Every structure is written in structure tokens, then in C-alpha cells.
Amino acid sequence: MKKSDASEGQLASELISKRIAELGDWRGETLSRMRQLIKEAVPDVVEEWKWMGTPVWSHGGIICTGESYKSVVKLTFIKGASLPDPSRLFNSSLDGNARRAIDIREGEAVDESAFKALVLQAIALNSAGKSKPSKKVTS
């Protein structure tokens, strides 16, 4: 039996929180901080758990994924190549046709306002790709 989207979202949030706790070091702190920034930028963001254990944040489509490796926390924006990045946050996966990523190493800080702007731009790009809503009659 398939669970409802709400319960799947809750489960995903719990799994992301568990992953952060399991990391137990600077990677967990970094992933937690980036998650918080995403939620501040988009309070109704949808958290998902995909691809055998990858945190994903979505709003009208995937915004980004959050992966942790031994020496880096990687935030991959699925449509990053189409996003303006005047603050030059993207520093990884720069050769791809679609994705761009931000690799954060221990002790590195991310420009929080620039990051939130990227998140909002990703949502705008997701929305732009949707079909136009039906016209509503207004009085």
C-alpha cells in the first residue's frame, strides 16, 4: 500500500535529520545549516529521500540535492547551469550541460544571502517550465 505524500514527506524529513545526526561532525553541521537556509528561503519546501539515501529539496521540481562525502558536503542544483550565479557559489560540476554544484569543505562559509537567491531562482526556473495555469474568471 502506498503511503500518502504527506507521510512520505514526513518520513523523508526524519531520514534527513537522522543522516545529519549520524554524520556527527562538521559535515552534519554544514548539511543542517544548508537545510535551514533552504527552509528559510522556502518555508513550504518539500523534503524527499531519493536514490538510495540522498536528501532532496523540491518545490515544483527538484531544487537541489545534499550529499556528504569524506571531505565535502555537495549541494547539486539539477538545473544549475541555467541559473545566474553572480556570487560564483558554484564551484563543482561546472562542465555539465544541466547541473552545477557547491562543494563545501570543512571550515568554509557560504554566502547565505547568495545561496538563498540561488534557491529562489531554481524555484522560479521550475515554475517557468510548467504549463500555464488555466484562466480563472474573476469578478
Secondary structure, DSSP 8 states (H G I E B T S, - for coil): ----HHHHHHHHHHHHHHHHHHH-SHHHHHHHHHHHHHHHH-TT-EEEEETTTEEEEESSSEEEEEEE-SS-EEEEETTGGGS--TT----BSTTSSS-EEEEE-TT----HHHHHHHHHHHHHHHHHTS---------
